[in-house]
Amino acid sequence: MTRTRIPNLGGAKAFVLHRPHPTVQAITRQLSAIGLVTVDCWPELPAESLAADFVFLDADLGFDEQFPWKPGEAPMPLVALIGSEAPGRIEWALSHKADAQLLKPVGNAGVYSALLIARQSFEARKHLASEIASLRQRVAERQTIVRAVEALSKGAEDGRAYAQLRSLAMSWQISIEEAARRIVAMTEEEGNDDQSHRA
């Protein structure tokens, strides 16, 4: 079993996007006891919320225009405050990729675990997005390598052209991917030159 390190949340900043309500007071009380600085706001998040460590959002009355980012692109963990289990409201909270939830009315407990779950979920989602972006980049680089090998082969076998690409990368002292990008760029330039001469 992998152990998760519990972060120290003291000094973190949380914005609570909720109309004035006893729920806000209960959340603020718990956040202060944990050591977080809280900012209450309604009906929208101010620009300085982009530097927040957490945002609590009202899933019952929330709407997209409240946020200075697109749905699902929050730069920090989100905790949805849910009072109504109407499918449309839950779907809206999910569209914003809420990382944790608290059911309303909020009592004297639950905020700390919501913070920890939200942070863990947010970090896992960021890590996964980074891995996906890296894999997409590698796929794009492989396609560039294939194009470079095709350009170098000119009727010869691909194995020899790939060896030539590796040799060029070593002599230029760059990665094989960078060498492939150069070969493809040179091939495209030659193609453009041929077309301009024909014109």
C-alpha positions in Angstrom: 0.0 0.0 0.0 1.3 3.4 -1.0 1.3 6.0 1.8 0.2 9.5 1.0 1.9 12.3 2.8 -0.5 14.6 4.5 0.4 18.2 3.6 0.6 21.0 6.0 -2.2 23.4 5.1 -1.4 26.2 7.5 -1.1 29.5 5.7 -2.9 28.3 2.5 -5.6 30.5 1.1 -9.2 29.4 0.3 -11.9 31.4 -1.5 -15.5 30.5 -0.6 -17.8 31.3 -3.5 -21.2 31.2 -1.8 -23.9 33.7 -1.0 -24.0 34.9 2.6 -25.2 31.9 4.5 -24.6 29.9 7.8 -22.8 27.4 5.5 -20.1 30.0 4.8 -19.7 30.6 8.5 -19.3 26.9 9.3 -16.7 26.5 6.5 -14.8 29.6 7.5 -14.7 28.4 11.2 -13.2 25.0 10.2 -10.7 26.5 7.7 -9.5 29.0 10.3 -9.1 26.2 12.9 -6.9 24.3 10.3 -4.8 27.5 9.7 -6.1 28.6 6.3 -6.8 32.2 5.3 -10.3 32.5 3.9 -11.9 35.0 1.5 -15.7 35.0 1.1 -17.1 36.2 -2.2 -20.3 36.3 -4.2 -21.5 36.4 -6.9 -18.1 35.9 -8.7 -14.5 35.2 -7.9 -12.2 38.2 -8.0 -9.0 38.0 -10.2 -6.8 37.4 -7.2 -8.5 34.1 -6.7 -6.2 32.8 -9.4 -3.5 32.6 -6.7 -5.7 30.7 -4.3 -4.8 27.3 -2.9 -8.4 26.1 -2.8 -11.8 27.3 -4.0 -15.1 26.2 -2.4 -18.0 26.7 -4.9 -21.8 26.7 -4.5 -23.0 23.9 -6.8 -26.6 24.8 -6.1 -26.5 28.4 -7.5 -23.2 28.4 -9.4 -22.8 29.4 -13.0 -19.9 29.4 -15.4 -19.4 33.2 -15.6 -18.5 33.3 -11.9 -15.0 32.0 -12.7 -12.0 33.7 -14.4 -11.3 30.4 -16.2 -13.1 28.0 -18.5 -15.1 25.1 -17.0 -12.8 22.3 -16.1 -9.6 24.4 -16.2 -9.3 25.6 -12.6 -5.7 26.2 -11.6 -6.4 24.9 -8.0 -8.4 22.2 -6.3 -12.2 22.8 -6.2 -14.6 21.7 -3.5 -18.2 21.6 -4.5 -20.8 22.6 -1.8 -23.8 20.5 -2.7 -27.3 21.0 -1.1 -29.5 19.9 -4.1 -28.9 16.5 -5.6 -30.6 17.6 -8.8 -28.9 15.8 -11.7 -28.3 19.1 -13.6 -26.5 20.7 -10.6 -24.3 17.7 -10.0 -23.5 17.6 -13.8 -22.6 21.3 -13.6 -20.2 20.6 -10.6 -18.7 17.7 -12.6 -18.2 19.9 -15.7 -16.0 22.1 -13.5 -14.0 19.0 -12.4 -14.8 19.5 -8.7 -12.1 17.5 -6.8 -14.1 16.9 -3.7 -17.5 17.7 -2.3 -19.2 18.8 1.0 -22.9 18.2 1.5 -24.9 21.1 2.8 -25.7 22.0 5.5 -22.1 21.9 6.6 -21.7 21.0 10.3 -18.6 21.0 12.5 -16.6 18.5 10.5 -15.7 17.5 7.0 -13.7 20.4 5.7 -10.3 19.0 6.5 -10.9 15.7 4.7 -12.5 17.6 1.7 -9.3 19.7 1.5 -7.0 16.7 1.5 -9.1 14.7 -1.0 -9.4 17.8 -3.3 -5.6 18.4 -3.2 -4.9 14.7 -3.9 -7.4 14.5 -6.7 -6.2 17.7 -8.3 -2.5 16.7 -8.2 -3.4 13.3 -9.7 -5.4 14.9 -12.5 -2.6 17.4 -13.2 0.0 14.5 -13.3 -2.2 12.5 -15.7 -2.7 15.5 -18.0 1.1 16.0 -18.1 1.6 12.4 -18.9 -1.0 12.5 -21.7 0.7 15.7 -23.2 4.1 14.0 -23.0 2.8 10.9 -24.8 1.1 13.0 -27.5 4.4 14.8 -28.0 6.3 11.5 -28.3 3.7 10.3 -30.9 4.2 13.5 -32.9 8.0 13.1 -32.7 7.8 9.5 -33.9 5.8 10.7 -36.9 8.5 13.3 -37.6 11.1 10.5 -37.4 9.2 8.4 -39.9 9.0 11.4 -42.2 12.7 12.1 -41.9 13.6 8.4 -42.6 11.3 8.5 -45.7 13.1 11.7 -46.8 16.5 10.1 -46.3 15.7 6.7 -47.8 14.9 7.9 -51.4 14.4 4.3 -52.5 16.9 2.7 -50.2 15.9 0.6 -47.2 14.5 2.2 -44.1 17.1 0.6 -41.8 19.9 2.3 -43.6 18.1 5.6 -43.6 17.4 5.3 -39.9 21.1 4.6 -39.2 21.9 7.7 -41.3 19.5 9.8 -39.2 21.1 8.5 -36.0 24.6 9.3 -37.4 23.5 12.8 -38.3 22.1 13.3 -34.8 25.4 12.2 -33.3 27.5 14.4 -35.5 25.2 17.4 -34.9 25.2 16.6 -31.2 21.4 16.8 -30.9 18.6 14.3 -30.1 17.4 12.0 -32.9 14.0 13.9 -32.6 15.7 17.2 -33.2 17.6 15.8 -36.1 14.4 14.5 -37.6 12.8 17.9 -37.3 15.8 19.5 -39.1 15.6 16.9 -41.9 11.9 17.3 -42.3 12.3 21.2 -42.4 15.0 21.0 -45.0 12.9 18.6 -47.1 9.9 21.0 -46.9 12.2 23.9 -47.9 13.5 22.0 -50.9 9.9 21.2 -51.9 8.9 24.9 -51.6 11.9 25.9 -53.7 11.0 23.4 -56.4 7.4 24.7 -56.5 8.6 28.4 -56.7 11.0 27.5 -59.6 8.2 25.8 -61.5 5.9 28.8 -61.0 
